[in-house]
Every structure is written in C-alpha cells, then in structure tokens.
Amino acid sequence: MNKKICIVYTHHKLGDLIWQLPYIKAISEHHNQSVDLILREKTQAKKILKDENYIDNISYNNFRKGIFYWIEVFKLFKIYNQKKYSYVYILDKVNRPAIAAKLAGIKNIIGPGIGNQKKYLTTKIVLNDEDWKLNYSEQSKKLLKLHNINLNNPFPQLNFNTKEFNQEHSDLLRKGKKIAFGVDSFEDYKMWYEEDFVKLAELLHKKYLFDYIYLICGPNKSYISKKIIETSQKNYFIDCSKKDLTGVITAIKNSQFYVGNNSGPLNLSAALGVQSFGLIVNDAISELKYSKIQFITPKNYKDNTWIRDRKNMKTLTPEEVFNFLENKNDEI
C-alpha cells in the first residue's frame, strides 16, 4: 500500500506560507512522492500552488478558535479519515490538527511538539519549549533536521504559469517597461509613506524611463494606492488593488523588478524569481535570511529590533532607496 502524506500549516498570511514551501518540498522529496496540504482558505493556496508538482491536493480549514474549536477538529478528522493518511506533518505548534490525527488513528503524527501538542504526536522527537522563540521558518528547519529530512534548498521558489490568466488580466499587459511597488502590509508599522513612493517614482522615472508602475495593494487598503495616484497626478501608475491573487502574480511576473514593504507580495515576488527589494526599517531582516530579497535599510538600522511605529519609516528616504537601486543598475 502506498504511503499518503499530509502536511498541515495553520497560519493565514501569504508570506508565512511561502516561507514554508522549502520544508513542504523537502518532506515530499524525503518520501519520494507528492503530498496533500491542509491550509487556511485565506492563503489562496489552491491558486498560487496550482503548478507545483510536489503538491497533490489542497484542503481548506479555517482553524477557528473558541466555540468553533471542536468543529474544526471534527472537520480535520473527516479529512484524515477519508484520505487514510500514513503520515501527518504539522508545521506549527497548534493542537487541533494533532488531536484530529490522533482520533483518526494516524500511525505517524509528526510536529514540533511545543506545549501540549506533544501529547498527541506519535513521536518523542520534538523541539524544546525554548524553540517557540524561533521564527516559523527556523522551527520547521529544526523539525526536519530532527527527523533526518534533508533540506536541499532553503529558498522559497514558486512556479506559476500566468498564460491562462492573460486574457482575464489583459489590462495589466501594457507595452513598455514595467516595475512594481508593494505599497501596503498586514501591519501598518511596516508601511512606507505614500508620498515617499511618489518621490521614488519620480526619481526612477528620470533615471530609468520606465513606462508603468504596478501598485500592489490589497483591496482592504486600496486607499493607499489611490492616495499615491492622486498625490502624484501621473498616468504611469496601474492600480492593482482590485485584482485577485492571479492578477497580482500576473503584474509581478511582468515587472522588471519589485520594491516594497515587508509583506506577503514581497515574499511572493522573490519566490517567483523577480528581482525583489524590501524596505526594512521597523522589523528584523534576520527572520528573512533564507530569502533572495535584497534589503534596503536606513543608516541607523539595527537588526533584531522591532519598532511598532509607522513614523519611524520616515528614517528611510526616497533618495536612499533610489541610490541603492541605482547601484544595482546592471542587475535590474
């Protein structure tokens, strides 16, 4: 009987999911077969992972808490029971996937085992409680190492064929040189100011004579892209805030390079193989050391320091960002 492998990851942020791709692929390679995933619907994983040959089926679970706790456990139990998995890997410390796997009689339940989760695993090989201080990527890396699973490539890579979406997003496929600005973030304190993006656009336009700039922004923060356009009064911006994830990916894939806040689209851009520059001021770049993102920081920047105040983003000036990009002229 063939083994059936399921990997569960419960965090909702797109960027966090992208960071887990190397570990998901490593587990697939370890077992020499494709794997199933259980993820939050908010990740839109069925769209972005459609062309990954090491992933078979994707199921959604919202991992709700409170009165929905046991409802979510039952939903997971039904998936496990129907698929008859041999292995369930859990890439975070949440208990529900482990409890459901235990109830379903899964023979191999593997997870970090931080906190109470260890009670429901079938292995005694777990992380230490102190490891909860590690970021999610480092936890997964250590988990794989403990179970002798080789990590051949720690850098997230994403294969995505946009051709089938070209007709749907034909308004994005304008002739000329295009770049992308990632102008929002899940956390406001990570967002560069709108007027600074406007100034950077002016500096880049004089130097590189691009034709269009995609403004990558979620629909819930469309006011940011609108403010940039209204402040600039230029016609070279393309507002992507109303686009779904396939539209965002189409825009990024058609960009010469990407400059933006530390957010899901920045990680997405790097995983898609687009030259990506992150505006890092208030958070730690040490968490992103396995990325091919190039970081642009202010002169007084200190790593491993969190400053949850958006005003501090002003310490990184458009001129500093432009000078960094200008020095990368041969690459971009």
NORQUIVEN-V582403 format. One record per run of one state. SS is the DSSP state (2 for helix, 1 for strand, 0 for the rest). FROM is the first residue (numbers start at 1). LEN is the number of residues. Records with the same first field share a line. If there is no record, write none. Layout:
BEGIN
SS = FROM-LEN ; FROM-LEN
END
This chain:
BEGIN
0 = 1-4 ; 9-5 ; 32-3 ; 40-1 ; 44-1 ; 49-6 ; 61-5 ; 84-3 ; 91-5 ; 104-4 ; 112-3 ; 121-8 ; 134-2 ; 147-16 ; 166-4 ; 173-5 ; 183-5 ; 191-3 ; 209-3 ; 217-2 ; 233-4 ; 240-5 ; 254-4 ; 262-2 ; 272-4 ; 280-5 ; 289-5 ; 297-13 ; 316-2 ; 328-5
1 = 5-4 ; 35-5 ; 55-6 ; 87-4 ; 108-4 ; 178-5 ; 212-5 ; 237-3 ; 258-4 ; 276-4 ; 294-3
2 = 14-18 ; 41-3 ; 45-4 ; 66-18 ; 96-8 ; 115-6 ; 129-5 ; 136-11 ; 163-3 ; 170-3 ; 188-3 ; 194-15 ; 219-14 ; 245-9 ; 264-8 ; 285-4 ; 310-6 ; 318-10
END
